[in-house]
Structures are given as structure tokens and as C-alpha cells.
Amino acid sequence: SQKIEQNSEALNIQEGKTATLTCNYTNYSPAYLQWYRQDPGRGPVFLLLIRENEKEKRKERLKVTFDTTLKQSLFHITASQPADSATYLCALETGGFKTIFGAGTRLFVKA
Amino acid sequence: GAGVSQSPSNKVTEKGKDVELRCDPISGHTALYWYRQRLGQGLEFLIYFQGNSAPDKSGLPSDRFSAERTGESVSTLTIQRTQQEDSAVYLCASSLAQGSYEQYFGPGTRLTVT
């Protein structure tokens, strides 16, 4: 079955630096991959979607890469701010109707 | 327009009781998902509805769990004979269509089984 691995350890960075989060998956190669942000006590919020034929996608200070050979996606936040502190979830479609979510990586940006 | 809404926001129930959780998706969204999120963990897929197609129930953890959806509107998730391990946040999401569209999540229902 499809497995998604995100770094379970929290990522602590200084304001202004670039945060890089990793999502690795096994088995099935998804047609697309999504990243979501989740704040405590709230539902996830969609950030970016990248398709298998796209290497990179950008949205403001966010950048996502998708390497289908390595079975990995990287999520970057440039010029990070304390307001970027949250849990970031990677999600894959699995060829059926399901979307499988990773457990998420908590990001803390210190002022 | 309005986002996905869920009710109740919090539910405390005694072990063995049945509970019903409600989800109102965004109007026009044909796809609807239910997920469970235990404290400090990721989202666990439960069930998926797409239009009038048969739902994908493969994520339901036991036969105590069931869900219904009326057309492309409201969905209810029912948990019968609740157990303490059912305590979690239950999240509902809708999307414009199956496949490559982003999911819009509701705020969730926090279920506590005592």
C-alpha cells in the first residue's frame, strides 16, 4: 500500500531563512501531489498542487518540487515569518478515490 | 461563499452510545471526504463520496462506522456503540470533482468518548 513519510521531528528556523520540508512516498506513483497547512484546532488549508509532469511550482513565497524518480517532494518557504509556524501536510492521490495524507511536519519560525 | 461546515463542533458521549456527525459541503462540490485525526497524528481516510457513484468505504475502521450522503449535499457520519478509541477529531472535506482538485476542509468535530 502507499506510504507517505514526512519528518516527524519539528523544524525550527530563524525568521528570514528558508524552510525546507520533505515528503517521501513509496510504491504507487501519484499523478499529483498536494501540500496543506494545518493550524492547531483547525482543518487543513490547501496550499499548492503539483502534477507528475511538473518539476516545480511556485506561489508567492512557496515553492514545491516533485521528483518522481526519487519519489520525493520538497516544500520550501522563503523569507519565513513567525506567522508561517504551523504543521504542513503532504497528500497524494492513490489512483482510486482516496487521498492519503502524511502525518505532517511542524514548523516553528522564531523571530 | 460559505465554506464547509460541520456540526457539532464538540461532542462528548458515553461509551456505548451512538453519535451522528454532520457535514455541509460547499455548494456545487460533488466530492466529499471524511477523515479521522487522532491527537498529534495525521489524517486517516475514512470514506469518499463522488456524485451518485457508490462511495469508497475502504477506510472505515469497523462496521460500527457508516456514512450517508444525500445527492451532492449534506453527509452524516454515524458511529454506533462508541468506544474510547473513537475519540478524535473528525474532519470533512469537499472538492469540486474527484481527482486533481484541492480539498476544502471544515473545522472538524471533536469527539470525546468517556
Interface residues (C-beta under 8 A of the other chain):
Chain A: A31 Y32 Q34 R42 G43 P44 V45 F46 L49 R51 L89 A91 E93 G96 F97 K98 T99 I100 F101 G102 A103 G104
Chain B: V4 A31 Y33 Y35 Q41 G42 L43 F45 Y48 Q50 D56 S58 G59 L91 A93 Q98 G99 S100 E102 Q103 Y104 F105 G106 P107 G108
